[in-house]
Structure formats: C-alpha cells, structure tokens
Amino acid sequence: MHAIVSLVVQEAIFVSGEALRFGLLSSDPFSRRVSELETALQKLGVEAVHILPWKVKRTVSDGTYEIVQGNRNLIDLDVVIVLDIGASDIGSYLSRMDLLSALATTGVTLINSIEAIRIMRNKAETIRKFAHHGIPVPKTLITESIEDAAAFVNKNNPCVLKPLLGFGGSGIRLIEKQFDIRNIYDILKFHSQQYGKGAFLLQQYIENPGYDIRALVVDGQVIADMQRVSTDGIVTNIHAGGTARPNDLEIKDLAKKAARIVGGWLVGVDIIPDKEGECFVLEANATPGWAGLQSVTEIRIAERIAESLIRKDRSKGEGF
C-alpha cells in the first residue's frame, strides 16, 4: 500500500516539468524534525532548502522586493514549512512574521498560514477563540493588572501562570496556595519582567491523572497522539523533561475541531483530562515537534506529513 501511495505522490511533485521546491524554516536547522522532514521530502523527489530566519535578507528598492538567503532567491520556492519560528523577543518576532508575509505576498505557499501562526503564538487569542466556539478550556484570566492577577490567584488557587507568547514550556509556573500565596506579588512581578512583558495569563489548575495529551493534526486528521507525563507536576513538554506513552482516551474529534478553529494545517493540540474524564483544551501549537509522538506510534510522522503536503493541491497565497 505504501508503494502505491508513493507512486501516486511521485506523479504530483512536478510543476511545469520541474520538481517542487520546499523551504524548511527553522531557528534550529539541526533539529530532529528538520532532518526527518528533509529526508522524507527528498525521498519523494522534492528539493528541500533550509531557511535560517536570521540569515534572510529582504531588500526594497525602486518598486522591487528581494528575499534572499546567501545566493538563493527564496521567492522561487513553492512552499515554505514553518517548523520553528523561534523569536523570543518582540523585534525578532515582528521581523520573522514580516518575512512570512513577504513570502506569501510573492505567491509562496506557507504551512501554516500567517494568520494561523499569529493566532496560535498568542495564547490569549487562542483560548478566547476556543471558548467562543464552545471548546472547553480552563477558567482563564488575561490582564495587565498585577492587582487583578493577584486577586485571581487568591480566589482560584492552585492556578497556572503562563507567558502570552511562550513556547516549549518556558515560563510556565504552578502557583500553590500553601507555598506561594504570601509572595504572590513578587512572583507576578518577576514573571512579568522575565516572560510576560507587562501582561499575565492565569488559568485555574485542572486536577488531572498526572498527564496531558498531545494530538498532532495534519490536514484535518489526527495522525498521532500521546500522553505526556510531567516530572514536576506541571510542565509536560517532552524537550522540557516530560515522558511519552500511548494514549487510550478518545480526543480526536476535540483535537480536529481545535485545529480547525485556529485555521492550522499542521497543529499540535494540547488537551488535559480532569479526574472525572472531562477534557479541556489548553492550547494549540503552530510549530509542533513530534519526537515524543514518534516514540509511541508506528506511523512515520515526517513521511506522512511530506506525502500529505504533496498530495494537497497547491494554492497561491497565505497557506492551505
């Protein structure tokens, strides 16, 4: 069956007699997901080009616009897959989003679209959209007021403090009544300086069985999911020390709906069950890794993503 699929895919990878050219944009060109997806695309006859965002030069002059990396004109790419936008500060974030916007304007297809990346990078907007569409989420406060944040903690502890623009589990903290409540103002001030940059996102802690669930949605379908077990009671991200195991809870419909709401083609959806079995969506990730997922599934995730990308009819503009 795999051979038949590959033959069908091979027939689809040429545009006007030329092989497709895919860019792999990542702030970490040596990451596992970059190398696996590069290999999968090359096996299908696709040219894969590494894009390092800090090495890309955009030049505007006399009504023309160039986007180059070294001697490579990136406007010639058919698709750019955003695997890791990085950008921990607002300046580099805005620069890299402008790079994506410029590529889309020239007709390069983006995975994910600019709008989907923008929504998912902002935890506050993601949570609001989920709630608006009836997806269960933890009770959440978004505020710039340290007084309102402290009041929320006093009324809803234990609770989880998160950065609005964080990723990879960085900056997430569990605030427990019995330990931290006396120093809550100091904790909030430190968080604001280090991560929040003047804003707070607080969520009521969901009493859970000791794990959350990551589902990987590709083109509207869940291709893999796993349970992630925390080592510290709060952060379950695999690269932050969490461990993966197979998932037996039914969450596929919830994950697919969440991905559809944020407009993503490639989405990591994080879901947490409470002790009664009700599931809440925590967030969606526009640049999900799959190392943990690969350890609990026989599906070759990078190959599935590559084949899904190529089978998909290409559309000009901002994404699939």
C-alpha positions in Angstrom: 0.0 0.0 0.0 2.8 2.4 0.9 4.4 1.8 -2.5 1.1 2.6 -4.3 0.8 5.9 -2.3 4.4 6.8 -3.1 3.8 6.2 -6.9 0.8 8.5 -6.8 2.7 11.1 -4.9 5.7 10.9 -7.3 3.3 11.9 -10.1 2.3 15.0 -8.2 5.6 16.5 -7.4 6.4 18.2 -10.7 5.2 21.7 -11.7 5.6 22.6 -15.3 8.2 19.9 -15.6 10.2 21.0 -12.6 10.5 19.4 -9.2 8.8 21.2 -6.3 11.0 23.3 -4.1 10.2 23.4 -0.4 11.7 25.7 2.2 12.1 24.4 5.8 12.2 27.4 8.0 13.6 26.8 11.5 15.7 28.7 14.0 17.3 25.3 14.8 18.5 23.7 11.4 19.9 20.7 13.2 16.7 19.7 15.0 15.3 16.2 14.5 12.1 17.4 12.8 14.1 19.4 10.2 16.3 16.5 9.3 13.4 13.9 9.3 11.2 16.1 7.1 14.1 17.0 4.8 14.8 13.3 4.3 11.2 12.5 3.7 10.8 15.2 1.1 14.0 14.3 -0.7 12.8 10.7 -1.0 9.8 12.0 -2.8 12.0 14.0 -5.2 11.4 17.4 -3.6 14.2 19.9 -3.3 14.4 20.9 0.4 16.0 24.2 1.3 17.0 25.2 4.8 15.9 28.7 5.7 17.6 30.3 8.7 15.5 33.4 9.5 18.4 35.4 10.8 20.3 34.9 7.6 17.5 36.0 5.3 17.9 39.5 3.7 14.9 41.5 2.4 15.7 44.5 0.2 13.2 47.1 -1.1 14.4 49.3 -3.9 12.7 51.2 -6.8 9.5 49.2 -6.5 11.2 45.8 -6.3 11.4 43.4 -3.4 14.0 40.7 -2.9 14.1 37.9 -0.4 17.4 36.1 -0.4 19.5 33.8 1.7 23.1 33.8 0.5 22.8 33.3 -3.2 19.3 31.7 -3.0 16.3 33.6 -4.1 13.5 32.4 -1.7 10.8 33.8 -4.0 11.4 30.8 -6.3 10.2 28.4 -3.6 6.8 26.7 -4.0 6.1 26.1 -0.3 7.7 27.2 3.0 7.0 25.0 6.0 7.5 26.9 9.3 8.9 24.4 11.7 10.2 26.7 14.3 9.9 30.5 14.2 11.9 31.0 17.4 11.9 34.7 18.2 11.8 35.2 22.0 11.8 39.0 21.7 9.2 41.2 20.0 11.7 42.6 17.5 12.8 39.3 16.0 9.2 38.1 16.2 7.9 41.0 14.1 10.8 40.6 11.7 10.1 36.9 11.1 6.4 37.5 10.7 7.1 40.2 8.1 9.4 37.6 6.3 6.5 35.2 6.2 4.1 38.0 5.0 6.6 38.9 2.3 6.9 35.4 1.1 3.1 34.9 1.0 2.8 38.2 -1.0 5.1 36.9 -3.7 3.0 33.7 -4.1 4.9 31.2 -1.9 2.5 28.9 0.0 3.0 28.8 3.8 2.5 26.0 6.2 1.0 27.2 8.5 -0.6 30.4 7.2 0.5 33.7 8.7 -2.9 34.1 10.4 -2.8 30.6 11.9 0.7 31.2 13.2 -0.2 34.6 14.7 -3.3 33.2 16.5 -1.5 30.1 17.9 1.5 32.1 19.0 -0.8 34.3 21.2 -2.2 32.1 23.9 -4.8 34.7 24.9 -6.3 34.8 21.5 -6.2 31.0 21.1 -8.1 30.5 24.4 -10.6 33.2 23.5 -11.4 31.6 20.1 -11.7 28.1 21.7 -14.2 29.4 24.3 -16.2 31.3 21.7 -16.6 28.1 19.6 -17.7 26.0 22.6 -14.4 24.2 23.2 -13.9 23.5 27.0 -11.0 25.5 28.4 -9.8 26.1 32.0 -11.1 29.2 33.7 -8.7 31.9 32.4 -7.7 35.5 33.2 -5.8 37.7 30.9 -4.8 41.1 32.4 -2.1 43.7 32.6 -3.1 44.5 36.2 -1.0 42.9 38.9 -3.7 43.5 41.4 -6.3 41.7 39.3 -3.8 38.9 38.7 -3.2 38.5 42.5 -6.9 38.5 43.2 -7.4 35.7 40.6 -4.7 33.7 42.3 -6.3 34.2 45.8 -9.7 33.0 44.5 -8.7 30.3 42.1 -5.6 28.6 43.5 -3.9 26.4 42.7 -3.5 28.0 39.3 -1.1 28.1 36.4 0.8 31.2 35.3 1.8 31.3 31.6 3.5 33.7 29.3 1.3 35.0 26.5 3.9 34.3 23.8 5.8 31.4 25.3 6.6 28.0 23.7 8.2 24.8 24.8 7.0 25.0 28.4 9.2 28.0 29.1 7.9 30.3 31.8 5.0 28.1 33.0 4.6 28.0 36.8 2.2 26.4 39.1 1.1 28.7 42.0 0.0 26.8 45.0 -1.9 28.3 47.9 0.1 26.6 50.6 3.5 27.7 49.3 3.4 30.8 47.1 0.4 32.9 48.1 2.4 35.0 50.6 4.8 36.1 47.9 2.4 36.3 45.0 3.2 40.0 44.2 6.9 39.2 43.9 6.2 36.1 41.8 4.0 38.1 39.4 6.5 41.0 39.1 9.3 38.5 38.3 7.2 36.7 35.8 6.2 40.0 34.1 9.8 41.1 33.8 11.1 37.7 32.5 8.2 36.4 30.4 5.0 38.5 30.4 6.4 41.9 29.4 3.5 43.6 31.3 0.7 41.0 30.8 -0.4 37.9 32.7 -2.3 34.8 31.6 -3.5 32.7 34.6 -5.5 29.5 34.4 -7.2 27.6 37.1 -5.3 24.3 37.6 -7.1 21.2 36.4 -6.8 18.3 38.8 -5.7 15.6 36.5 -4.5 12.0 36.4 -0.9 13.1 36.1 -0.6 13.6 32.3 -1.9 15.7 29.5 -2.4 14.7 25.8 -0.7 16.0 22.6 -2.5 15.3 19.4 -0.9 16.0 16.0 -3.4 17.2 13.4 -2.3 17.2 9.8 -4.7 18.4 7.1 -7.7 18.0 9.4 -6.8 14.5 10.6 -5.2 13.3 13.9 -2.3 11.2 12.7 -0.8 10.5 16.1 -1.4 11.3 19.8 0.3 10.5 23.1 0.0 11.1 26.8 2.8 13.3 28.3 3.7 12.6 31.9 5.1 15.5 33.8 8.2 15.3 36.0 7.4 18.3 38.1 3.6 18.2 38.2 3.0 20.9 35.7 5.3 21.0 32.6 4.8 18.0 30.3 6.7 19.2 27.2 8.9 16.4 26.0 12.0 18.5 25.5 11.5 20.0 28.9 11.7 16.6 30.6 8.2 15.1 30.1 7.9 11.5 29.1 5.6 10.0 26.4 3.3 7.0 26.5 0.5 5.7 24.3 -2.9 7.4 24.7 -6.1 5.5 25.1 -8.6 8.4 25.6 -10.8 9.4 22.7 -9.8 13.0 21.9 -9.6 13.0 18.1 -12.8 15.0 17.4 -11.9 17.6 20.0 -8.4 18.0 18.6 -9.7 18.3 15.0 -12.2 20.9 16.0 -9.5 22.9 17.8 -7.1 22.8 14.8 -10.0 23.9 12.5 -10.8 26.9 14.8 -7.3 28.3 14.7 -7.0 27.6 10.9 -4.0 25.3 11.1 -2.9 22.7 8.6 -0.1 21.3 10.9 -1.1 21.7 14.6 -0.2 20.3 17.9 -3.2 20.4 20.2 -2.7 20.0 24.0 -5.6 18.5 25.9 -5.9 17.7 29.6 -8.4 15.4 31.2 -9.7 16.1 34.8 -10.1 13.2 37.2 -13.7 12.7 36.1 -12.7 12.3 32.5 -13.8 15.6 31.1 -11.3 17.0 28.6 -10.1 20.6 28.3 -8.0 22.1 25.6 -5.0 24.0 26.9 -3.5 25.4 23.7 -2.6 24.8 20.1 1.0 24.9 18.7 1.7 26.1 15.1 5.2 24.6 15.0 4.8 21.2 16.8 7.7 18.7 17.1 7.0 15.0 17.0 9.9 13.3 18.7 7.7 12.1 21.6 4.9 11.1 19.3 7.2 9.1 17.1 8.3 7.0 20.1 4.7 5.8 20.7 3.5 5.2 17.1 4.5 3.1 14.1 3.4 5.8 11.7 6.4 7.5 10.2 5.3 11.0 11.0 7.7 13.0 8.8 6.8 10.8 5.8 3.1 11.2 6.4 3.4 15.0 6.6 5.5 15.1 3.4 3.1 12.9 1.5 0.1 14.9 2.7 1.8 18.2 1.7 2.5 16.9 -1.8 -0.9 15.4 -2.4 -2.6 18.6 -1.4 -3.5 20.8 -4.3 -1.2 23.9 -4.0 -3.0 27.2 -3.6 -1.3 30.5 -4.0 -1.1 33.0 -1.1 -1.1 32.5 2.6 -1.4 28.8 3.1 -3.5 25.7 2.7 
